[in-house]
Each structure stands twice: as structure tokens, then as C-alpha cells.
Amino acid sequence: VIYPQEFKKSQIDETIQPELYYQDRNSRTENFIYIEKGNLTLSGTENSPKITILFNRAKLMDELYGYGEFKLRVMGKLESDRTYFGDAIINVTRFAGD
């Protein structure tokens, strides 16, 4: 995650771990289902903060049903209690054993 220019590194609390969600493909609305909290690593400079968030791939695969495209959302909070989020589309392929 790369924050917009107005965010400062000192505004990011490393103890507030972001959460990972996936969009329910059977819902017509943006219904996101919680998977787990991630491990946040803070980097960059005070004026250009960046975070890397690591999640357990096995836990993600256990939660997703089937294969194909899935929309993931990462949500977190700053020290000011302001919320941020980012979306990504992943493509899950079938395993040889499936």
C-alpha cells in the first residue's frame, strides 16, 4: 500500500493490523467477508510512507470457494481512527489434485 501525499509515516500505528476480506461472489452488492488480520511492515520515509501486509495464503484458500477471479479488500485504520482500504482482483487456478 502506498498512501496519498497528505499521509505521514508517523500517522501509521504498526500495532493496528489491517484486515483481509473477500467479496461474496453470490451477492449482488459489495458484501465483503472477513478472512483474517494481516502482519503489517512499515517502510518508506516520513513524507512517503509505504506498508507491506502479509497474509496466510492457506487461510485465504480455505475461505475461498472454487476458483476463478476473486475481489480482495484490505482495510485498516490510522492513529487518527481514519479508515483506509485497497482492493485487488486475484485469479485462483485449479490445483492438480482438484
PEGIQUI-V378727 format. One record per pair of residues at least 4 apart in sequence whose ideal C-beta (glycine too) atoms are under 6 Angstrom apart, sorted by the first residue. I is the first residue (numbers start at 1). J is the second residue. D is the distance in whole Angstrom. If there is no record, write none. Layout:
I&J&D / I&J&D
This chain:
1&51&5 / 1&86&6 / 2&50&5 / 3&7&4 / 3&49&5 / 7&11&6 / 8&46&6 / 9&46&5 / 9&49&4 / 11&78&5 / 11&79&6 / 12&42&6 / 12&49&6 / 13&79&5 / 14&40&6 / 14&42&5 / 16&77&5 / 17&37&4 / 17&38&6 / 17&40&6 / 18&38&5 / 18&53&5 / 18&74&5 / 18&76&3 / 19&37&5 / 19&75&5 / 20&35&5 / 20&36&6 / 20&38&6 / 20&55&5 / 20&74&6 / 21&32&4 / 21&34&6 / 21&73&5 / 22&33&6 / 22&70&5 / 22&72&5 / 23&32&6 / 23&71&4 / 24&31&4 / 24&33&6 / 27&31&4 / 32&73&5 / 35&60&6 / 35&63&5 / 36&59&5 / 38&53&4 / 38&54&6 / 38&55&5 / 39&54&5 / 40&51&5 / 40&53&6 / 41&52&5 / 42&51&6 / 43&50&5 / 44&48&5 / 44&49&5 / 44&50&4 / 53&74&6 / 64&70&6 / 67&92&5 / 67&93&6 / 67&94&5 / 69&89&6 / 69&91&6 / 70&90&5 / 71&89&6 / 72&88&5 / 72&90&6 / 73&85&6 / 73&87&5 / 74&86&5 / 75&85&4 / 76&84&6 / 77&81&6 / 77&83&6 / 78&82&5 / 94&98&5
